[in-house]
Amino acid sequence: MAYPSVALARPARRRHTLLHEIIRNRWAYLFISPFFILFLIFQAFPVAYSIYISLHDWRGLGPMDYVGLENYKFLLGAGGRAFRQSLMNGVILFFMYVPVMTFLAIVLAVLLNSKYVRGYRIYRTVLFMPYITSMIAAGITFQLLLQQDNGLFNIILQAVGASPQPWLETKWLARFSLCLLIVWGWLGYNMVIMLAGLQTIPHELTEAARIDGANAVQAFFRITIPLLRPVIVFSVILSTIGSFGLFSETQALFRSTGGAGPLRSTLTPLVYIYDQAFGRFRLGRAAAAGYVYFAFIFVLTLVQLKYFGREEE
């Protein structure tokens, strides 16, 4: 049994030891301190302050009016139909382009990972170039191509005897046009992710399956896809976040509506938050929308990891 004086001395001894270690490693702490200082200033403080703003009605100038959870009630109530539609648009866009883009990325990665393709480095570069291209410039170019009167797409349709389509004027065609721009811009990025995953799979496994009688398609679906599953889930999660966070693509393609598109068909949470903050100067409501959006994405990512990220037994 320890005496009280000894028990009281132990915390003091621990504090003395910790202080001694800090003094002894003071130069190491000094060199890593810029990261923590910048993190507190540009990360921790903005997050805490935005939570504070979300509980107020503030126009950016003047005093703040404390409203509690009224901004959150507005978003989840009758007044938040536009915000809820932006979340629904993210879901619709996800199902419209993510499966297609993921499949194409896998197929292109498999082809470019094959030793039978000549000049594969050139193809990789060409497919990756749209990702490093300015999305604003690409969006404006697509807008010119998709114009109803003089757009190249409608000129081609008229040349083959079909009628021109209002690509940017109707709800579903506007979403389809946006998906074309997204796939064009992000296909190469996802292909590189899949290619990196494929290069971690030993070729001996596929060769052993071929020796056992499996053809190329069977080896692809029974060997390659299961081993590539963690990479596919990672790519899909990134695409999910991207579907709800589209901004520059919609702003460039639908400039006249501020990125919302016809009947708010391309309105995304990020566009809604930007409009509330810098268009209507409702900073409290914009901050609240940001945290509701974060909670939605967080829950959706957990669901994806639970049902698609777990390993098969």
Buried (B, 14 or more C-beta within 10 A) or exposed (E): EEEEEEEEEEEEEEEEEEEEEEEEEEEEEEEEEEEEEEEEEEEEEEEEEBEEBBBBBBEEEEEBEEBEEBBBBBBBEEEBEBBBBBBEBBBBBBEBBBEEBBEBBBEBBBEBBEEEEEEBEEBBEEBBEBBEEEBBEBBBBBBEBBBEEEBEBBEEBEEEEEEBBEBBBBEEBBBBBBBBBBBBBBBBBBBBBBBEBBEEBEEEEBEEBBEEEBEEEEBBEEBBEEBBBBBBBBBBBBBBBBBBBBBBBBBBBBEEBBBBBBEBBBBBBBBBBBBBBEEEEBBBBBBBBBBBBEEBBEEBBEEBEEEEBEEEE
